[in-house]
Amino acid sequence: MGANTSSPTHRSKLNYLRSRKPYTPGFESEISPYKASPLIVEMKKKNQWKSRFNALKDTNKLVVIKFTAKWCGPCKSLEPKLEELASKYTDVEFVKIDVDVLKSVWKEYNLHALPTVVFMKRGQEVDRVVGLKLDEIEGKLHKYAYSF
């Protein structure tokens, strides 16, 4: 009684299962809002956001903030377009904020829908786009990147 009665075959199957990597669908790495990006900086902590915001508010640099959530389908669809725009507008600071991680920032900007893209200059909001409106985002980006 109490002895290990598993067979060598059973132990072999368990070892195989333990050695496998978790399942991750191939498409997630392409559209996930959490992938690492050298062009879009993801804010994970409030003090990280405040520090970045304070450093940029005294400059004339346009800051584009994408408010997103892991569960938001349209947010995931917006990601490749923002990556493209970030590579085109290299003098613009692109920031991504997950509303589930930084709820206080979500509330601070009085947001009610996702995705929301906020355009800021000199610490002030100059415009915003709510929803998956790619042409409108690009138009406003062009307008504010070269103004003031």
Stockholm file with secondary structure:
# STOCKHOLM 1.0

chainA/1-148         MGANTSSPTHRSKLNYLRSRKPYTPGFESEISPYKASPLIVEMKKKNQWKSRFNALKDTNKLVVIKFTAKWCGPCKSLEPKLEELASKYTDVEFVKIDVDVLKSVWKEYNLHALPTVVFMKRGQEVDRVVGLKLDEIEGKLHKYAYSF
#=GR chainA/1-148 SS CCCCCCCHHHHHHHHHHHHSCCCCCTTHHHHCTTSCCSSEEEECSHHHHHHHHHHHTTSCCCEEEEEECTTCHHHHHHHHHHHHHHHHCTTSEEEEEETTTCHHHHHHTTCCSSSEEEEEETTEEEEEEESSCHHHHHHHHHHHHTCC
#=GC SS_cons         CCCCCCCHHHHHHHHHHHHSCCCCCTTHHHHCTTSCCSSEEEECSHHHHHHHHHHHTTSCCCEEEEEECTTCHHHHHHHHHHHHHHHHCTTSEEEEEETTTCHHHHHHTTCCSSSEEEEEETTEEEEEEESSCHHHHHHHHHHHHTCC
//
